[in-house]
Amino acid sequence: MNLLAIETATESCSVAVYNGTALISRSEIAPRRHGELLLPMCEDVLAEAGISRRQLDAIAVGRGPGAFTGVRLAISAAQGLALALDIPVIPVSSLEALALDAAMSDGTNVDRSNGKPPSTGNAILAVIDARMGEIYAGTFCRRAAEFGTDSVGALLRIEPLGPETVGPAAQLELPRASSWSVIGSGWATYKDEILRHLPQSPRWADGARYPQASAIARLSWPTLLAGRGQAPELALPVYLRDKVALTLDEQRARN
């Protein structure tokens, strides 16, 4: 089975082709150029994989949260491709994709228990700079996946510890955990505010990471195998907030 993944919710424009074993991806930090780059990048990874669009079984897409225009672009591109090919779409949280990147990078062992994660374990905080003094935030734990390994080793499963949120970093609320890994542009912008909510300095942190299509592909693979993709028109963006700019009065109140 072949899967094409798209992620454009942030400054990074990325695509990937995945077949459960081999992954081919492209990624570029290119603010305001996603619309120009996206489809040529898709053609590049398909050509390198040696498959045509007609050999795709699903389109996976980062559904946000993130920049409004970027999230809309990814969803509309996924819907258009899927409708033309008569294949399903698999939406995946862009914050969850960030969390998977942390899980694959921070060296923490996965929790292989069957119950809920222990409150004393290491958790993952994924944070995207939402502008206007706010962050998109999601908290996660890691599990061992139930479907084996791929070319980079053991696959991981990410589980949310609570709902995804948007708001000022100073008002961040976290579940109890003894240690944290932190990933995403929100850490680079609001490090001091986020630190006040952690029990100690993070055991691992990287503020230069963005959600990637490679993570979207891996996270969506179990859904594809289970045949649970959605009809393209049912794949919806997740913005978490309904405004893109502060009013002048709001700007003055924050200054």
N, C-alpha and C positions, 0 to 999 in steps of 0.2 A: 504494500500500500504506500501511496505517496501523498505527502502533505505539503502545502505551501503556506508559510506563515508570514504575516505582515505586522509591523509595529512602528507607528509614527506618532505616538502620544506626547513625545517630548522633543528636545533638540535633535535626537538621534533618529535617523531614518534607517530601518533595517528590514531585511527579508531573509527567509531561509527555506530550504527544501529539506525534508526529513522523511526517511523511510523506516524509522525504528532502529536503525543501526548507523547509517552514515548521515551526516548533516553537512550541508553546504550553505554558507551564509554570506551576506554582504551587509555592511553597516557603515554609515557616514554621519558625522556630526555636521548638520547642514540646516540651520534654522532658516525657515521661509523658502526652502528649496525642495521640500518633500514631494510636492506635486510634480515637480520636474524629474525627480530621481526615481520615484517609486516603481513605475511600470518597467523602465529599462533595467532596474536592478532585478525585478522578478524574472525578466527574460534572461538575464545573465546567469542566475542560479539554476534556472531550468535547463539552459544550454549546457552548463557545466555538469549537471546531474545526468544529462543525456536523456531527458524525458520531455514530452510535449505537454501542453496544458491539458490535453484530452486524457493524459495518463494520471492526472491528479484525482484523488479520492475525496479531498476536502480542502477548504481554506480556513486556516486558523488566524485569528486577528486579535490584537491588543485592543480591548474595548474601553480603555481608559481606567482611571481618571488621568487627565493630563490637559494639554492645550486643546481648546475647543476645536480649532481648525485641524489640528493633527489627528485628534480622535475621529472627527467626522470624515477626514480623508481615508483613514484606514478602514473604517466601517463601510463607506461607500465603495471603495475599491474591492473589498472582500465580497460585498453583495453583488457587484457587477460581474466579477469573475465567476462567482458561484452560480449566478443565474444563467450566464452564458453557457456554463459547462454542465448545469443541472446536477450540482453536487452541494453538500451541506456546508454550512459555516459553523466554526467552533469559536465563540468569543471567550477570551481569557483576560483576567484582570492584569492590567499593566503593573500594578503594585505586586501582584503575585509573581510576575515574571522577574521583577527586581529581587524579590525574596529568594527565588530559586538561584539567581546569580550569587547571592550571598551564601546560600547553603552549599554551593559548589566551590566556593572560594575560601571560606573562613576556617576550614579544617575541623569543624565540629562533627562529632559522630552523630548519626541519626538515632532517633528514638524508635526502637523496634517493638515497643509494647503495643498491645491492642487497645488499650484504654486511652483516655485523654492525656495530653502531655503533663508531666509533673510540674507544679508551679515553681519548683526549684531549678528547672532546666534552663538551657540557653535558648533564648527566643530571638526572632529576627524582626527588626523594625525597618520597613521600607518607607521612604519619605521622598516625595517629589515636590520641588519648589512650585507652589501654585500661584506665585506672584501676589500682589496686594497684601503682603505681610502674612500669608498663610501657607500651609503645607497640606498636601494630600498624604495621608498616613494609613498604613496597614500593618498589623502585627501577625506573625506567623510562627509555626513550628515546623520541623522537618520530620518526615517519616521515610523509611525505605519503601520504594515502589514495589509493586507486586508483579511487575512484568519484565524483570531481568536487567540487562546491561546494554549499553550502546558503546560507540567507539571511544567515549571518554570515561567509561567505567560504570559503576553502579548508578542507576537512575534514582532520583529522589522524588518524593511526593511532598507537597507543601500544603499545610492546613491552616486556615485562618484562626486566630485566637479571639477575634471580635470583628465588628463591622468596620469597613473602611470609612475614614472620616476626612473632612476638610475643615480647617480652622487655624487660628494663630498657633504658632509653635509653643508659645507660653501657656496655652491651655490644653496641651496634649495630655491625654489620659492613656495609661498603659496598664495591661494586666500584670499580675505579680510574676516575676521571674528573677532568678538570682543573677543572670548575666544576659547581655544583649549583643547581637551583631547589628550594625546599622549601615544601611546602604541607600544611596540616592542623592540627588541634588539638594534635597531639603537639608541634609546634614551639612553640606558645604556652606549653605546660606545661613542656617539657624543652629549651628553647632552649640553655642552657649545656652540657648533656650532649651534645646533638647536634652543636654547634659543634666539639667536640673531635675528632669523627670526619671533619670536612670538611677538604679541603686549604686552604681559605680561606673567608671569609665568603660566604654564598650570593649569587649575582648577583641573585636575586629570592627573596623569602620572604613567606608570608602564613599566619599561624596562626589566622585567623578564618574559614577556609573549611571547608566540610563537603561530603561527596559529594552530588551533585545528580542528580535524575532526568533532567535535560536532557543531562548527560554520559552517563548510562546509555543513553539513547535513541540518541545518536550512535554510541556504541561498539558497540551491538548491531545497527545498521542493516546492515552487511555480512553478518552472520550471517543476518539475515532474507532479504536478497536472494539468498543462496546456498542458502536452504531448509534451514538446519542447526539450526533450533530444536529444543528437546527436548520430549518428552512431559511434561506438568505434574508427574507423580509422580517424574520423574527430576531435577527441579530441586531441588538440595539446598543448604542453608546452609553457609557456611564460617566457622567460629568461630576456628580456629587454637589455641584453648585450651579446656580442659574444666572450668574452674571459674570462678565468678563473684565469689568473695570469699575473702579471706585468713582463715586460722584465727587465733585469738588469739595462739598461739605465733609464727606467721609475722609478725603485726603487731608483736609485741614485738621480734622479731629485726631488723626493718627500722627500728625507732625507736632 
